[in-house]
Amino acid sequence: MPNRPQASSPSGSLGLWWRALNSRRKVRGAQRRLHQSAVQLACERIVSQTNPALRGLPGYRRRLLPVAEGILAHGEALLRAIPGPIDLDPAAWAADPLVNALFADTRRLRQVVSGRAVQRWLRANPSHRGDLYGLLLAMPQERAQLGMELVGDHVQRDVKQTTLSFAETEIAAVADGMDSLRAALVQPLTDLFVSIARDRLADREERIQTLQEALAMLRAKQRALLSPRVGNARFALGGGSLPAGDQHRLEADIEETERDLADARRGLANIQDYLVSIIGELDHPERELQLEAMDLWLDRMNVIRDRHTEGAREIRLVRARRPHRPGRVAQYVRFPRSLVQDIDERLADIQRQLGG
């Protein structure tokens, strides 16, 4: 009889299913442990950067866990929203309008990809020879100028134009792949949110100090004016007592300063209150930092044009923004290791540009 294909046994199929199920469970378990470790690390960084005395409070980590989770979730969402990577090399500078706008020339491009963060990473990874991945930050600048335009068959001079350029351009972080780059950026982004909260609380503490000093001065003035010895001296000089209106104003100033001081101290009177305050400051990271998209059309001279202008090419930028404070453009980039200048070459290049 001809050989027939053997059907897989139920036990064999069940074994494959069981192994696949165990494999998925192990992966999920590893991911859960990794996430828990990241959250606990975020809690400890919050404490270390605000007030280490918080560790003396029972349950401090449990109370910080929700805000740490929120910070990590928002930070990871921001990192996923950054576009790229785009290639950085001389060919991209000639062909890609975004790369061309970011760098005045290919020399400037090489200087940026040879910056401190890249040099530091290469010192730690001297054997790496492949492409590098980085987070590029740059501050967009729009500048008004008078230029020339072709209108029909005629060249029109002194036409108002707006050009786009970038300053403060740097590779802020670098790695050997996108996954490792995003992972390396989680901690600095967490630290940024913590520093915002810490600075806000420091401003409140400074206000408390200022109010305490003002209140001490007002009370000293009150004591001096009410002192019998000072009062007798005033009578001897014919000055009389402090007018009732001035006394009332002084008392009112003292009462108002006491109220302001009590308000300022609210939430900072002791370490328990401080923990509540830091949780409140960190509870909504989405209010502190967002990314906004900017769509622009540029001609080959990086003049901002209307989207319907012939020859204009579209670029999309994603810009960080804090409340009432626009920040720098963020962009993932990829560039070859061979493009990075060593330190001596970079310094010599900068000296040539400066005419040295």
Contacts in CASP RR format, 6 or more apart in sequence:
PFRMAT RR
TARGET T0000
AUTHOR 0000-0000-0000
METHOD contacts of the structure
MODEL  1
MPNRPQASSPSGSLGLWWRALNSRRKVRGAQRRLHQSAVQLACERIVSQT
NPALRGLPGYRRRLLPVAEGILAHGEALLRAIPGPIDLDPAAWAADPLVN
ALFADTRRLRQVVSGRAVQRWLRANPSHRGDLYGLLLAMPQERAQLGMEL
VGDHVQRDVKQTTLSFAETEIAAVADGMDSLRAALVQPLTDLFVSIARDR
LADREERIQTLQEALAMLRAKQRALLSPRVGNARFALGGGSLPAGDQHRL
EADIEETERDLADARRGLANIQDYLVSIIGELDHPERELQLEAMDLWLDR
MNVIRDRHTEGAREIRLVRARRPHRPGRVAQYVRFPRSLVQDIDERLADI
QRQLGG
38 72 0 8 1.000
38 186 0 8 1.000
39 65 0 8 1.000
39 68 0 8 1.000
39 69 0 8 1.000
39 72 0 8 1.000
40 61 0 8 1.000
40 68 0 8 1.000
41 187 0 8 1.000
42 68 0 8 1.000
42 71 0 8 1.000
42 72 0 8 1.000
42 190 0 8 1.000
43 61 0 8 1.000
43 64 0 8 1.000
43 65 0 8 1.000
43 68 0 8 1.000
44 61 0 8 1.000
45 187 0 8 1.000
45 190 0 8 1.000
45 191 0 8 1.000
45 194 0 8 1.000
46 64 0 8 1.000
46 67 0 8 1.000
46 68 0 8 1.000
46 194 0 8 1.000
46 278 0 8 1.000
46 282 0 8 1.000
47 54 0 8 1.000
47 55 0 8 1.000
47 60 0 8 1.000
47 64 0 8 1.000
49 191 0 8 1.000
49 194 0 8 1.000
49 195 0 8 1.000
49 198 0 8 1.000
50 194 0 8 1.000
50 197 0 8 1.000
50 198 0 8 1.000
50 201 0 8 1.000
50 274 0 8 1.000
50 278 0 8 1.000
51 271 0 8 1.000
51 274 0 8 1.000
51 278 0 8 1.000
53 271 0 8 1.000
54 60 0 8 1.000
54 271 0 8 1.000
54 274 0 8 1.000
54 275 0 8 1.000
54 278 0 8 1.000
56 271 0 8 1.000
57 271 0 8 1.000
57 272 0 8 1.000
57 275 0 8 1.000
60 275 0 8 1.000
63 275 0 8 1.000
63 279 0 8 1.000
64 275 0 8 1.000
64 279 0 8 1.000
67 279 0 8 1.000
67 280 0 8 1.000
67 282 0 8 1.000
67 283 0 8 1.000
70 285 0 8 1.000
71 190 0 8 1.000
71 193 0 8 1.000
71 194 0 8 1.000
71 282 0 8 1.000
71 285 0 8 1.000
72 186 0 8 1.000
72 190 0 8 1.000
74 193 0 8 1.000
74 285 0 8 1.000
74 286 0 8 1.000
74 289 0 8 1.000
75 186 0 8 1.000
75 189 0 8 1.000
75 190 0 8 1.000
75 193 0 8 1.000
75 285 0 8 1.000
76 182 0 8 1.000
76 186 0 8 1.000
78 189 0 8 1.000
78 289 0 8 1.000
78 290 0 8 1.000
78 291 0 8 1.000
79 182 0 8 1.000
79 185 0 8 1.000
79 186 0 8 1.000
79 189 0 8 1.000
80 182 0 8 1.000
81 291 0 8 1.000
81 318 0 8 1.000
82 135 0 8 1.000
82 291 0 8 1.000
82 318 0 8 1.000
82 330 0 8 1.000
82 331 0 8 1.000
82 332 0 8 1.000
83 316 0 8 1.000
83 318 0 8 1.000
83 331 0 8 1.000
83 332 0 8 1.000
84 331 0 8 1.000
84 332 0 8 1.000
84 333 0 8 1.000
85 133 0 8 1.000
85 134 0 8 1.000
85 178 0 8 1.000
85 332 0 8 1.000
85 333 0 8 1.000
85 334 0 8 1.000
86 92 0 8 1.000
86 96 0 8 1.000
86 98 0 8 1.000
86 99 0 8 1.000
86 331 0 8 1.000
86 332 0 8 1.000
86 333 0 8 1.000
86 334 0 8 1.000
87 96 0 8 1.000
87 99 0 8 1.000
87 333 0 8 1.000
87 334 0 8 1.000
87 335 0 8 1.000
88 99 0 8 1.000
88 109 0 8 1.000
88 113 0 8 1.000
88 136 0 8 1.000
88 333 0 8 1.000
88 334 0 8 1.000
88 335 0 8 1.000
88 339 0 8 1.000
89 109 0 8 1.000
89 335 0 8 1.000
89 336 0 8 1.000
89 339 0 8 1.000
90 106 0 8 1.000
90 109 0 8 1.000
92 99 0 8 1.000
93 99 0 8 1.000
93 100 0 8 1.000
93 103 0 8 1.000
93 105 0 8 1.000
93 106 0 8 1.000
93 109 0 8 1.000
94 100 0 8 1.000
97 298 0 8 1.000
97 313 0 8 1.000
97 314 0 8 1.000
97 315 0 8 1.000
98 315 0 8 1.000
98 316 0 8 1.000
98 317 0 8 1.000
98 331 0 8 1.000
99 109 0 8 1.000
100 300 0 8 1.000
100 302 0 8 1.000
101 164 0 8 1.000
101 165 0 8 1.000
101 166 0 8 1.000
101 298 0 8 1.000
101 302 0 8 1.000
101 315 0 8 1.000
102 109 0 8 1.000
102 136 0 8 1.000
102 138 0 8 1.000
102 166 0 8 1.000
102 169 0 8 1.000
102 331 0 8 1.000
103 109 0 8 1.000
103 112 0 8 1.000
103 166 0 8 1.000
103 169 0 8 1.000
104 165 0 8 1.000
107 349 0 8 1.000
107 353 0 8 1.000
108 169 0 8 1.000
109 339 0 8 1.000
110 339 0 8 1.000
110 340 0 8 1.000
110 341 0 8 1.000
110 349 0 8 1.000
111 341 0 8 1.000
111 346 0 8 1.000
111 349 0 8 1.000
111 350 0 8 1.000
112 136 0 8 1.000
112 169 0 8 1.000
112 170 0 8 1.000
112 171 0 8 1.000
113 132 0 8 1.000
113 171 0 8 1.000
113 333 0 8 1.000
113 335 0 8 1.000
113 339 0 8 1.000
113 340 0 8 1.000
114 339 0 8 1.000
114 340 0 8 1.000
114 341 0 8 1.000
114 342 0 8 1.000
114 345 0 8 1.000
114 346 0 8 1.000
115 170 0 8 1.000
115 171 0 8 1.000
115 346 0 8 1.000
117 170 0 8 1.000
117 171 0 8 1.000
117 172 0 8 1.000
117 173 0 8 1.000
117 174 0 8 1.000
118 132 0 8 1.000
118 171 0 8 1.000
118 174 0 8 1.000
118 340 0 8 1.000
119 340 0 8 1.000
119 343 0 8 1.000
121 132 0 8 1.000
121 174 0 8 1.000
121 175 0 8 1.000
122 128 0 8 1.000
122 337 0 8 1.000
122 340 0 8 1.000
125 176 0 8 1.000
128 176 0 8 1.000
128 337 0 8 1.000
129 337 0 8 1.000
130 176 0 8 1.000
130 336 0 8 1.000
130 337 0 8 1.000
131 176 0 8 1.000
131 334 0 8 1.000
131 335 0 8 1.000
131 336 0 8 1.000
131 337 0 8 1.000
132 174 0 8 1.000
132 175 0 8 1.000
132 176 0 8 1.000
132 334 0 8 1.000
132 335 0 8 1.000
132 336 0 8 1.000
132 337 0 8 1.000
132 340 0 8 1.000
133 174 0 8 1.000
133 175 0 8 1.000
133 176 0 8 1.000
133 177 0 8 1.000
133 178 0 8 1.000
133 180 0 8 1.000
133 181 0 8 1.000
133 332 0 8 1.000
133 333 0 8 1.000
133 334 0 8 1.000
134 171 0 8 1.000
134 172 0 8 1.000
134 173 0 8 1.000
134 174 0 8 1.000
134 175 0 8 1.000
134 181 0 8 1.000
134 332 0 8 1.000
134 333 0 8 1.000
134 334 0 8 1.000
134 335 0 8 1.000
135 171 0 8 1.000
135 172 0 8 1.000
135 173 0 8 1.000
135 174 0 8 1.000
135 181 0 8 1.000
135 185 0 8 1.000
135 330 0 8 1.000
135 331 0 8 1.000
135 332 0 8 1.000
135 333 0 8 1.000
136 169 0 8 1.000
136 170 0 8 1.000
136 171 0 8 1.000
136 172 0 8 1.000
136 329 0 8 1.000
136 330 0 8 1.000
136 331 0 8 1.000
136 332 0 8 1.000
136 333 0 8 1.000
137 168 0 8 1.000
137 169 0 8 1.000
137 170 0 8 1.000
137 172 0 8 1.000
137 328 0 8 1.000
137 329 0 8 1.000
137 330 0 8 1.000
138 166 0 8 1.000
138 167 0 8 1.000
138 168 0 8 1.000
138 169 0 8 1.000
138 170 0 8 1.000
138 328 0 8 1.000
138 329 0 8 1.000
138 331 0 8 1.000
139 166 0 8 1.000
139 167 0 8 1.000
139 168 0 8 1.000
139 169 0 8 1.000
139 327 0 8 1.000
139 328 0 8 1.000
139 329 0 8 1.000
140 164 0 8 1.000
140 165 0 8 1.000
140 166 0 8 1.000
140 294 0 8 1.000
140 317 0 8 1.000
140 319 0 8 1.000
140 328 0 8 1.000
140 329 0 8 1.000
141 164 0 8 1.000
141 165 0 8 1.000
141 166 0 8 1.000
141 167 0 8 1.000
142 162 0 8 1.000
142 163 0 8 1.000
142 164 0 8 1.000
142 304 0 8 1.000
143 162 0 8 1.000
143 163 0 8 1.000
143 165 0 8 1.000
144 160 0 8 1.000
144 161 0 8 1.000
144 162 0 8 1.000
145 160 0 8 1.000
145 161 0 8 1.000
145 162 0 8 1.000
145 163 0 8 1.000
146 157 0 8 1.000
146 158 0 8 1.000
146 159 0 8 1.000
146 160 0 8 1.000
146 161 0 8 1.000
147 157 0 8 1.000
147 158 0 8 1.000
147 159 0 8 1.000
147 160 0 8 1.000
147 161 0 8 1.000
148 155 0 8 1.000
148 156 0 8 1.000
148 157 0 8 1.000
148 159 0 8 1.000
149 155 0 8 1.000
149 156 0 8 1.000
149 159 0 8 1.000
149 161 0 8 1.000
150 156 0 8 1.000
161 303 0 8 1.000
161 304 0 8 1.000
162 303 0 8 1.000
162 304 0 8 1.000
163 301 0 8 1.000
163 302 0 8 1.000
163 303 0 8 1.000
163 304 0 8 1.000
164 296 0 8 1.000
164 298 0 8 1.000
164 302 0 8 1.000
164 303 0 8 1.000
164 304 0 8 1.000
165 302 0 8 1.000
166 329 0 8 1.000
168 328 0 8 1.000
171 333 0 8 1.000
173 181 0 8 1.000
173 184 0 8 1.000
173 185 0 8 1.000
173 188 0 8 1.000
174 181 0 8 1.000
175 181 0 8 1.000
175 183 0 8 1.000
175 184 0 8 1.000
178 332 0 8 1.000
181 332 0 8 1.000
192 289 0 8 1.000
193 282 0 8 1.000
193 285 0 8 1.000
193 288 0 8 1.000
193 289 0 8 1.000
194 282 0 8 1.000
196 281 0 8 1.000
196 288 0 8 1.000
196 322 0 8 1.000
197 278 0 8 1.000
197 281 0 8 1.000
197 282 0 8 1.000
200 281 0 8 1.000
201 268 0 8 1.000
201 274 0 8 1.000
201 277 0 8 1.000
201 278 0 8 1.000
201 281 0 8 1.000
204 264 0 8 1.000
204 268 0 8 1.000
205 268 0 8 1.000
207 264 0 8 1.000
208 261 0 8 1.000
208 264 0 8 1.000
208 265 0 8 1.000
208 268 0 8 1.000
211 257 0 8 1.000
211 260 0 8 1.000
211 261 0 8 1.000
211 264 0 8 1.000
212 261 0 8 1.000
214 257 0 8 1.000
215 254 0 8 1.000
215 257 0 8 1.000
215 258 0 8 1.000
215 261 0 8 1.000
218 250 0 8 1.000
218 253 0 8 1.000
218 254 0 8 1.000
218 257 0 8 1.000
219 254 0 8 1.000
221 250 0 8 1.000
222 250 0 8 1.000
222 251 0 8 1.000
222 254 0 8 1.000
224 230 0 8 1.000
225 231 0 8 1.000
225 242 0 8 1.000
225 247 0 8 1.000
225 250 0 8 1.000
231 240 0 8 1.000
231 241 0 8 1.000
234 240 0 8 1.000
234 241 0 8 1.000
235 241 0 8 1.000
242 250 0 8 1.000
266 273 0 8 1.000
267 273 0 8 1.000
267 274 0 8 1.000
267 276 0 8 1.000
267 277 0 8 1.000
268 274 0 8 1.000
268 277 0 8 1.000
287 323 0 8 1.000
288 322 0 8 1.000
288 323 0 8 1.000
289 320 0 8 1.000
289 321 0 8 1.000
289 322 0 8 1.000
290 320 0 8 1.000
290 321 0 8 1.000
291 318 0 8 1.000
291 319 0 8 1.000
291 320 0 8 1.000
291 321 0 8 1.000
291 330 0 8 1.000
292 318 0 8 1.000
292 319 0 8 1.000
292 321 0 8 1.000
293 316 0 8 1.000
293 317 0 8 1.000
293 318 0 8 1.000
293 319 0 8 1.000
294 316 0 8 1.000
294 317 0 8 1.000
294 318 0 8 1.000
294 319 0 8 1.000
294 329 0 8 1.000
295 314 0 8 1.000
295 315 0 8 1.000
295 316 0 8 1.000
295 317 0 8 1.000
296 304 0 8 1.000
296 314 0 8 1.000
296 315 0 8 1.000
296 316 0 8 1.000
296 317 0 8 1.000
297 304 0 8 1.000
297 305 0 8 1.000
297 306 0 8 1.000
297 307 0 8 1.000
297 309 0 8 1.000
297 312 0 8 1.000
297 313 0 8 1.000
297 314 0 8 1.000
297 315 0 8 1.000
298 304 0 8 1.000
298 305 0 8 1.000
298 312 0 8 1.000
298 313 0 8 1.000
298 315 0 8 1.000
299 305 0 8 1.000
299 309 0 8 1.000
299 311 0 8 1.000
299 312 0 8 1.000
299 313 0 8 1.000
300 311 0 8 1.000
305 311 0 8 1.000
305 312 0 8 1.000
306 312 0 8 1.000
307 314 0 8 1.000
317 329 0 8 1.000
317 331 0 8 1.000
318 329 0 8 1.000
318 330 0 8 1.000
318 331 0 8 1.000
319 326 0 8 1.000
319 327 0 8 1.000
319 328 0 8 1.000
319 329 0 8 1.000
319 330 0 8 1.000
320 326 0 8 1.000
320 327 0 8 1.000
320 328 0 8 1.000
320 329 0 8 1.000
320 330 0 8 1.000
321 327 0 8 1.000
341 349 0 8 1.000
END
